[in-house]
Amino acid sequence: MSPTIRVAHSPDSDDAFMFYALAEGLVPTGDRRYIHELADIETLNRRAVAGELEVTAVSIHAYAYLANRYALLPHGASIGDRYGPRLVSRRPPPADPRAGMRGLKVGVPGKLTTAFLTARLFQPDFEAVVIPFDQIEDAAVAGDVDVGLLIHEGQLTYQNRGLHLWADMGEWWFGETGLPLPLGGNVVRRDLGDRLIRDVSKDLKASIVYALAHRESALTHALQYARGLDRGDADKFVGMYVNDFTVDYGDRGRKGVSELLGRAAKAGIIPGPVSVTFVQD
């Protein structure tokens, strides 16, 4: 019987770009049939914790709770090299944004997101208010929260709403570690077995490589998920999160994952050390 594999990812332009060829049947997948499911990253994190999906995008933070059931695929990572989720406010930043954030109400896109984890490492003492990621900008503009933690396209659009940058988590992380910030990755459920897991890994890599080689058509596909970005800004955003790290984490990307989860464990943000397993092609 031909295997049917549910593959889930966020409805945003970078994920749509990398899954374009797989979704449109533009790369050969043998007898493997993929069914695509779209949901925001925090929903996918929760579904992965429950073991519901064969293949899914997850936050690297969430992987701390998934490692016994899922392995990280070496392809499909979203990694920010000196950029990442942004803390913004309708108020100009204080002289020391890290200290100034202490005790404030911060809108976050979910407590399993890597954005939330990094913000906790940046400043452990703030009141987290969970808000759907695409409503955080509005909440910051309205003053419903003191600071908003923006992911996805909001990283490029906040200034259009009169918001001020307090801190870029990717830039801060690089200053702390010299490493890129691994935000999200794709995981595969271990019970699929080694052979199918390797085939899935190759299919995902082929989709990413195809999109990068056929950028204009892949970008046209991705624009339907760009949430108001024009083509130029969507291209910029895709370039931020679909790049060489996406084809393969490489040594720096892998070190970033280990360092992030190691620091999270030391800070008590996750239950303990995580054994990070990458699928071997």
Secondary structure as UniProt FT lines:
FT   STRAND          4..9
FT   HELIX           13..23
FT   TURN            24..25
FT   TURN            30..31
FT   STRAND          33..38
FT   HELIX           41..49
FT   TURN            50..51
FT   STRAND          55..59
FT   HELIX           60..63
FT   TURN            64..69
FT   STRAND          70..72
FT   STRAND          78..80
FT   STRAND          86..89
FT   HELIX           97..100
FT   TURN            101..103
FT   STRAND          105..108
FT   TURN            111..112
FT   HELIX           114..122
FT   STRAND          127..130
FT   HELIX           133..135
FT   HELIX           136..142
FT   STRAND          147..150
FT   TURN            152..153
FT   HELIX           154..157
FT   HELIX           158..161
FT   STRAND          164..168
FT   HELIX           169..177
FT   STRAND          181..189
FT   HELIX           190..192
FT   HELIX           194..213
FT   HELIX           215..222
FT   HELIX           223..225
FT   TURN            227..228
FT   HELIX           231..241
FT   HELIX           244..247
FT   HELIX           250..266
FT   TURN            267..268
//
